[in-house]
């Protein structure tokens, strides 16, 4: 039976460490880290995610600013707000909650955030620097996945890793982070012929396809580390991952649950990225 990788517990350790650092900053009389969050419209899922991020900022002692814009806000108005936050020396990180309404160009909005304030790690400069091996802001979910793998005590170097999923947000960057730690990495996806033949060889399997239960126990190497990034909602409203947890947990050595696995780590890494942005600003 697999050991559960408790994302809530690991994320709490990260946030508690940041809270201690923030307390020291405040005690020294310096400005504490600050994250600005912009949300457009009333998407319930987006609002839930934003609440989680603001709650984490409060827990760590960071300052947070929330800008709520109507669904029909003009793109130019949103870009003007971002420009103001870019110029605000009291703001370390800027996050625009996605998705945005159809009339707004998401790429243009994300590109407008200064790379050094892009705590999501989505700006093209940060993406390029990640692949070039230069200092950058690492995307939150991939960064959290690596910490979860490391929390098992597994040495990543020399292991076979399969990333099932090729998105710019998770699949591609987590593959690069695994490569950086000297794993031998294969990127697969929903159209990969005989996906199971690849996943059965994986010491580390990251499932980020976006299809509920696409990875079953018979597709997993015994004793492997399985990270389930999927967040899918069933007909009865329950959250489920890309991995069939019941069968997979009988085979894997370590496995993340959904919910309670990768999700909490994403928010914790957002806080860590904000702290790192604050630190960089102090050094400039």
PyMOL commands that set and color helices and strands:
alter all, ss='L'
color gray80, all
select helices_A, chain A and resi 7-27+44-60+75-87+106-112+115-117+124-132+140-151+171-180+195-199+217-219+245-248+262-283
alter helices_A, ss='H'
color red, helices_A
select strands_A, chain A and resi 3-5+34-40+63-69+93-96+160-164+184-188+204-207+225-228+232-233+239-240+254-256
alter strands_A, ss='S'
color yellow, strands_A
deselect
rebuild
show_as cartoon
